[in-house]
Amino acid sequence: METINKLKKIIKAEILFWIIIGLLLIMTSCKKENQNIDIAYNFDADVETKEAVTKQSPEFNTYWYAGEAEVSSYKLEQARYGEIREGKAVLIYVTEDFLPNIQVKANNKKANSIPVLKLNAIKKFNTGVYPYSIMQSTFYPISNNQHAIKVSSSIQEWCGHVYAQLNNKKEFEIMSHSYFEGEADKNFKLKKSILENELWTQLRINPKSLPTGNLEIIPSFEYSRLRHAPIKAHKASATLTESTYSINYPEINRSLIIQFNPNFPHDILGWEETFKSGFGSNAKVLTTKASKLKTIKSAYWQKNSNKDEILRETLQLN
């Protein structure tokens, strides 16, 4: 009898031991699953910083990881209010480490940071007595196998300013703020689609990877805000040649042609955007044009003293 009681105690202890082991395995599995879900909010695939960089060519890594940004200036002929305005545009491309969960630039490289090619696209022009300033920021993974992680846009002029931001999570989460009635503060979600904003960075990584054919594309945030149009996907057709990428949106009577260098680093040489400009009786179809003036490679964030203003002369921005 004593032997039987000892056996029962041993069996109970073994059962308890395996129950504890099972619970630990379940907890660990759940933790890993939650981590994977967090990644899935932002990406279609798990990408590690070193892998994304080394997958690119040595030429790519040498050019984009030299501790400098690429800054290109453009002569701008901008359609606004049914007239063409002269101004300047600047495209600033730079690689950064990006934190996927909070979706901001990492101050320092971290284990979970994602390498992105960031584009800050800036336009400045005048409409009569008052100036316009437009900036769009796109953070696009260098892995080139998923949508931009984040897109933001701001437009300032004397009447006020508007701001919109997209965060790539389970869906595209968008917030928009404006001083116009009916547009003030909005938060909404969209099904994931191609973003026109991201195509300007995808082109720089590999123009041959650009989507072509009949597509659904969300037009640039700049276009949507200037036209007071909803941010949403539209049917479009895209074509790619050796040195141009063209998008046509029949629903909104708009087209975009980007001219680029077919050779690395595939710099943007200029663009043309045709759309209805103006409102009411002043509205007419016009074409915005930009042509490159100058490109420099520079750690511009360190060029902030008065003597560095000479670089603006180099870029023909004054």
Protein Blocks (a to p, Z undefined) as FASTA:
>chain_A
ZZmmmmmmmmmmmmmmmmmmmmmmmmmmmmmmmmmmmmmmmmcbdcdfklmmmmpcfklm
mmmmnopacdddddddddeehiacddddddddddddddfklopadfbdcfkbccdddddd
dddddehjbccdddddddddfklpaccfbdcdddddfkbccdddddddfbccdddddfbe
hilpacddddddddfklmmmmmmmommlpcedjddddddfklmmmnopacdddddddddd
fkbccdddfknopaddddddfbdehiafbdcddddedehjlbccdddddddfbdcdddfk
lmmcfklmmmmmmnopZZ
